[in-house]
Amino acid sequence: MNLKKLILLVGALFIAFWLFQDPQGLADVASTFGQKGWDVTQQLFNSIISFVQSLSSK
């Protein structure tokens, strides 16, 4: 079996096990990661806008 497939299979089994053992915990972690990801995306876009604006003001 390919190593990538094995890693994906183990990851999927871990998430399925976690879902059945602690669904609220999994939901909390997913929500936290989603919020952090959105915050990072906003910071990235704000930085890009600021950089472009500083280039155009010179």
C-alpha positions as CSV (number, residue, x, y, z in Angstrom):
1,M,0.0,0.0,0.0
2,N,1.2,3.5,-0.8
3,L,2.4,5.5,2.2
4,K,0.2,8.5,1.4
5,K,-2.9,6.2,1.3
6,L,-1.9,4.6,4.6
7,I,-1.5,8.0,6.3
8,L,-4.9,9.2,4.9
9,L,-6.6,6.0,6.1
10,V,-5.1,6.3,9.6
11,G,-6.2,9.9,9.7
12,A,-9.7,9.1,8.6
13,L,-10.0,6.3,11.1
14,F,-8.7,8.7,13.9
15,I,-11.3,11.3,13.0
16,A,-14.1,8.7,12.8
17,F,-13.0,7.3,16.2
18,W,-12.9,10.9,17.6
19,L,-16.4,11.6,16.2
20,F,-17.9,8.6,17.9
21,Q,-16.0,9.1,21.2
22,D,-16.3,12.9,21.6
23,P,-18.4,14.6,19.0
24,Q,-18.6,17.9,20.9
25,G,-14.9,18.0,21.3
26,L,-14.4,17.4,17.6
27,A,-16.9,20.2,16.8
28,D,-15.1,22.6,19.1
29,V,-11.8,21.9,17.5
30,A,-13.2,22.2,14.0
31,S,-14.8,25.5,15.0
32,T,-11.6,26.8,16.5
33,F,-9.5,25.9,13.5
34,G,-12.1,27.4,11.2
35,Q,-12.1,30.7,13.2
36,K,-8.3,30.8,13.3
37,G,-8.1,30.1,9.5
38,W,-10.5,32.9,8.9
39,D,-8.5,35.3,11.1
40,V,-5.3,34.4,9.2
41,T,-7.0,34.9,5.9
42,Q,-8.3,38.3,6.9
43,Q,-4.8,39.3,8.2
44,L,-3.3,38.2,4.9
45,F,-5.7,40.1,2.7
46,N,-5.4,43.2,4.9
47,S,-1.6,43.0,4.6
48,I,-1.8,42.6,0.9
49,I,-4.1,45.6,0.6
50,S,-1.8,47.7,2.8
51,F,1.2,46.7,0.8
52,V,-0.4,47.6,-2.5
53,Q,-1.6,50.9,-1.1
54,S,1.9,51.8,0.1
55,L,3.2,51.1,-3.4
56,S,0.7,53.2,-5.1
57,S,1.2,56.2,-2.7
58,K,4.9,56.6,-3.6
